[in-house]
Amino acid sequence: MRCHIGYVTVGVRDLERSVAFYRDVLGFALVFSEPAFHYARFDVGGFRFAIAASEVDHFTGGAPGNRHTGIGLTVADVNAAAEELMAKGVEFPMKPAQQPWGGYMGIFADPDGNLFYLDQEE
């Protein structure tokens, strides 16, 4: 059997606020949002990205959010993209910088404190 990643789902607290962030700030194409199921899905260049809203993370028992997702978004110019996002109020706990392993990246947070890499395309 050979598997591939079909989608990624990130836990959030407020569906409407998060849909606005991912659609309007990051520019993800909203495929659908279903408030009754606390779920929304986006197309991000042929890959499915979803958010699921809840007051409780059903795996940990804590609140959703405040997680390092390990998800990296790539752009042609990290500095320009970071400046654009910061102008829209996005926080960068780690500003873009040259990394010891050779890459150039920063880390930003969504409204729930979920952390994402912003990485320069190679």
C-alpha positions in Angstrom: 0.0 0.0 0.0 1.2 3.5 -0.8 -0.4 6.5 0.9 -0.3 10.2 0.2 -1.5 13.2 2.2 -5.0 14.0 1.1 -5.7 17.0 3.4 -4.7 18.8 6.6 -7.2 19.9 9.2 -6.3 22.5 11.8 -8.4 23.1 15.0 -9.7 26.6 15.6 -12.1 28.2 18.2 -14.2 30.4 16.0 -15.2 29.2 12.5 -16.3 32.5 11.1 -13.2 34.4 12.3 -10.9 31.7 11.0 -12.7 31.4 7.6 -12.1 35.2 7.2 -8.4 34.8 8.2 -7.6 32.0 5.8 -9.7 33.4 2.9 -9.1 37.1 3.2 -5.6 37.3 4.8 -3.9 34.3 3.4 -5.9 34.2 0.2 -7.0 30.5 0.4 -9.8 29.7 -2.0 -12.9 28.8 0.1 -14.5 25.6 -1.2 -17.3 25.5 1.4 -18.1 26.4 5.0 -20.7 24.5 7.0 -21.3 26.2 10.4 -23.7 23.4 11.5 -20.7 21.0 11.4 -18.1 23.6 12.5 -16.1 22.9 9.4 -14.7 24.7 6.4 -12.5 23.5 3.5 -10.2 25.5 1.2 -8.3 24.7 -2.0 -4.7 25.8 -1.7 -3.3 25.0 -5.0 -4.7 21.5 -5.5 -4.3 20.5 -1.9 -7.2 20.4 0.6 -6.8 22.5 3.8 -9.6 22.4 6.4 -10.4 24.0 9.7 -12.6 22.5 12.4 -14.0 24.7 15.1 -14.6 23.5 18.7 -14.3 24.8 22.2 -12.5 21.6 23.2 -9.7 19.7 21.5 -11.2 16.2 21.6 -7.8 14.6 21.6 -6.2 16.6 24.4 -9.2 17.9 26.3 -7.8 21.5 26.1 -8.8 24.4 23.9 -7.9 24.1 20.2 -5.2 26.4 18.8 -1.9 27.4 20.2 -0.2 24.6 18.3 2.9 24.3 16.1 1.2 22.8 13.1 4.4 21.8 11.2 2.6 23.1 8.1 4.8 25.2 5.8 3.5 27.7 3.2 5.9 28.6 0.5 6.2 32.0 -1.3 8.6 33.4 -3.8 9.7 36.3 -1.5 9.3 35.6 2.2 10.2 39.2 3.3 7.6 40.7 1.0 4.9 38.2 2.0 5.7 38.7 5.7 5.5 42.5 5.3 2.1 42.1 3.6 0.8 39.8 6.3 2.1 42.0 9.2 0.3 44.9 7.6 -2.9 42.9 7.9 -2.2 42.3 11.6 -0.6 38.8 11.4 1.9 38.1 14.2 5.3 36.6 13.5 6.7 35.0 16.6 9.8 34.4 14.5 10.6 37.0 11.8 11.9 35.7 8.5 15.6 34.9 8.7 18.3 32.8 7.2 18.3 29.4 8.9 21.3 27.3 9.9 20.2 24.5 7.6 20.3 26.9 4.6 16.6 27.9 4.2 15.1 31.3 4.7 11.8 31.3 6.6 9.7 32.8 9.4 6.9 31.6 11.6 3.5 33.3 11.8 0.3 32.6 13.9 -3.3 32.4 12.9 -6.0 34.1 15.2 -6.0 31.0 17.5 -2.2 30.9 17.9 -1.6 28.0 15.5 1.9 28.4 14.1 2.8 28.0 10.5 6.1 28.2 8.6 6.4 30.8 5.9 9.2 29.5 3.7 10.9 30.8 0.6 10.4 28.6 -2.5 13.6 27.0 -3.7 
